[in-house]
Amino acid sequence: GDTETRGDRGARWRQGRQGDVRHLCRASGSAGGAAVWARVLRGVPGRAADKEGGAGVPALPGLDGLWDLAYRAFERVNGMMARGEASWASLPAALQEEMDEVVVMLTEAAAQGHTEAQAYLAEIYDFGRGVAQDDARAFELYRQSAQQGHAISQCNLGIMYRDGQ
């Protein structure tokens, strides 16, 4: 039968993302990560503070807020790649710092069991999107997400098993 390669998985992933399937990142201890956490803790500028909590209440609270912040930042960088404004192979320093921050946030969300964060992080490691490609890390993240019922992760995990990765 037909065999699917890493490139085929990438094409299926891009097609699936158009239907609200999300993608992922790698962990980093960058100084930029601290700046992201500071923004999360003090709230997103331009949003009204919670009536009871007053100023300083995060506009995007909790795990889903962390996921949303990381997702938006990744999509901004990914959009630049799609438009040919930059390349994953040679990210400018500012974009690499932004990807490092995305990875920090996704890693935290994934560690707390957020299925989409696990899936996005697996894809980022699988395809080396702003990180060094790491099949072992991608496999583990696909496994975690697949165990929670994420269909694309289940498929990608099966492909990695088939390919002996």
C-alpha positions as CSV (number, residue, x, y, z in Angstrom):
1,G,0.0,0.0,0.0
2,D,0.9,3.6,0.1
3,T,3.5,4.8,2.6
4,E,3.4,8.2,4.1
5,T,6.6,10.1,4.6
6,R,7.5,13.0,7.0
7,G,6.6,15.4,4.1
8,D,3.2,13.7,3.7
9,R,2.6,14.1,7.4
10,G,3.5,17.8,7.1
11,A,1.1,18.3,4.2
12,R,-1.7,16.5,6.1
13,W,-0.9,18.6,9.2
14,R,-1.1,21.9,7.3
15,Q,-4.4,20.8,5.7
16,G,-5.8,19.7,9.1
17,R,-4.8,23.0,10.8
18,Q,-7.1,24.8,8.4
19,G,-9.9,22.9,10.0
20,D,-8.9,23.9,13.6
21,V,-6.2,21.3,14.2
22,R,-3.3,22.9,16.0
23,H,0.6,22.4,16.0
24,L,3.5,22.6,18.5
25,C,7.1,23.7,20.0
26,R,10.2,22.9,22.1
27,A,11.4,23.9,25.6
28,S,13.9,26.6,26.2
29,G,15.4,28.3,29.2
30,S,15.8,31.6,27.3
31,A,15.6,35.0,29.0
32,G,12.7,35.7,26.6
33,G,10.7,33.1,28.4
34,A,10.8,35.2,31.5
35,A,9.4,38.1,29.6
36,V,6.5,36.0,28.4
37,W,5.7,34.8,31.9
38,A,5.7,38.4,33.1
39,R,3.2,39.3,30.4
40,V,1.0,36.4,31.3
41,L,1.1,37.2,35.0
42,R,0.3,40.9,34.6
43,G,-2.3,40.4,31.8
44,V,-2.4,41.2,28.2
45,P,-2.1,45.0,27.6
46,G,-5.2,46.7,26.3
47,R,-7.7,44.4,28.0
48,A,-10.0,45.5,30.8
49,A,-9.0,44.3,34.3
50,D,-11.4,41.9,36.0
51,K,-14.0,43.8,38.1
52,E,-13.2,41.9,41.3
53,G,-9.5,41.3,40.8
54,G,-8.6,44.8,39.7
55,A,-5.5,45.7,37.8
56,G,-2.9,42.9,37.3
57,V,-5.4,40.1,36.7
58,P,-4.3,38.1,33.7
59,A,-6.6,38.7,30.7
60,L,-6.0,35.2,29.6
61,P,-6.1,33.1,32.8
62,G,-5.0,29.6,33.3
63,L,-3.9,26.8,31.1
64,D,-6.1,27.7,28.1
65,G,-4.9,31.3,28.3
66,L,-1.3,30.1,28.2
67,W,-2.2,27.9,25.2
68,D,-3.9,30.7,23.4
69,L,-1.0,33.1,23.9
70,A,1.5,30.5,22.6
71,Y,-0.8,29.5,19.7
72,R,-1.2,33.1,18.5
73,A,2.5,33.8,18.7
74,F,3.3,30.6,16.8
75,E,0.8,31.4,14.1
76,R,2.3,34.8,13.6
77,V,5.7,33.3,13.0
78,N,4.3,30.5,10.9
79,G,2.4,33.0,8.7
80,M,5.7,34.7,8.0
81,M,7.1,31.4,6.9
82,A,4.1,30.7,4.6
83,R,4.5,34.1,3.0
84,G,8.2,33.6,2.4
85,E,9.2,36.4,4.7
86,A,11.5,34.1,6.7
87,S,12.8,30.5,6.7
88,W,12.6,27.9,9.5
89,A,16.2,26.9,8.6
90,S,17.5,30.4,9.3
91,L,15.3,32.4,11.6
92,P,16.3,36.0,12.3
93,A,17.3,36.5,16.0
94,A,14.0,38.2,16.9
95,L,11.9,35.4,15.5
96,Q,14.0,32.8,17.1
97,E,13.6,34.5,20.5
98,E,9.8,34.6,19.9
99,M,9.8,30.8,19.0
100,D,11.9,30.1,22.2
101,E,9.1,31.9,24.1
102,V,6.4,29.9,22.3
103,V,8.2,26.7,23.2
104,V,8.5,27.7,26.9
105,M,4.7,28.3,27.0
106,L,3.8,25.2,25.1
107,T,6.1,23.1,27.2
108,E,4.5,24.3,30.4
109,A,1.0,23.7,29.0
110,A,1.9,20.3,27.6
111,A,3.4,19.3,31.0
112,Q,0.1,20.1,32.6
113,G,-1.7,17.8,30.1
114,H,-3.0,20.3,27.5
115,T,-3.7,18.0,24.5
116,E,-3.3,20.6,21.8
117,A,-0.1,22.0,23.3
118,Q,1.3,18.4,23.4
119,A,0.3,18.0,19.7
120,Y,1.7,21.3,18.6
121,L,5.0,20.7,20.5
122,A,5.2,17.2,18.9
123,E,4.8,18.7,15.4
124,I,7.4,21.4,16.1
125,Y,9.9,18.8,17.2
126,D,8.9,16.4,14.4
127,F,9.5,19.0,11.7
128,G,12.2,21.1,13.4
129,R,10.2,24.3,13.4
130,G,12.5,26.8,15.1
131,V,14.0,23.9,17.2
132,A,16.4,21.1,16.5
133,Q,14.5,18.2,15.1
134,D,14.0,15.5,17.8
135,D,12.1,12.3,16.8
136,A,12.3,10.9,20.4
137,R,10.7,14.1,21.9
138,A,8.1,14.3,19.1
139,F,7.2,10.6,19.7
140,E,6.7,11.1,23.4
141,L,4.5,14.2,22.9
142,Y,2.5,12.4,20.2
143,R,2.0,9.5,22.5
144,Q,0.8,11.8,25.4
145,S,-1.6,13.6,23.1
146,A,-2.8,10.4,21.4
147,Q,-3.7,8.8,24.7
148,Q,-6.1,11.7,25.3
149,G,-7.8,11.0,21.9
150,H,-6.1,13.6,19.6
151,A,-6.7,12.0,16.2
152,I,-3.8,13.6,14.3
153,S,-1.4,12.7,17.0
154,Q,-2.7,9.1,16.9
155,C,-2.1,9.0,13.2
156,N,1.4,10.5,13.4
157,L,2.3,8.1,16.2
158,G,1.2,5.2,14.1
159,I,3.4,6.5,11.2
160,M,6.4,6.8,13.5
161,Y,5.8,3.2,14.8
162,R,5.6,2.0,11.2
163,D,8.8,3.8,10.3
164,G,10.6,2.5,13.3
165,Q,11.2,5.9,14.8
